[in-house]
Amino acid sequence: MTQQEFLRDAMHRLNMTRDEFADRIAVKRKTLDNWILPPSDSARGMPDMAWKFIQEILDREEKGA
């Protein structure tokens, strides 16, 4: 799964807008937007810690559902 697919899937599963999701993972909206861009010179890779943090949020949501 690409970074962009992972982020879009996470927002969908959590039923959050980009603004809400950015607040939840404690990043600026612009940072999230850059992570969602298709791979290019202007797109940024998401740090491993962010991947793990988002996955933890998703795992916790699934357990609580």
PyMOL commands that set and color helices and strands:
alter all, ss='L'
color gray80, all
select helices_A, chain A and resi 3-14+18-24+29-36+48-64
alter helices_A, ss='H'
color red, helices_A
deselect
rebuild
show_as cartoon
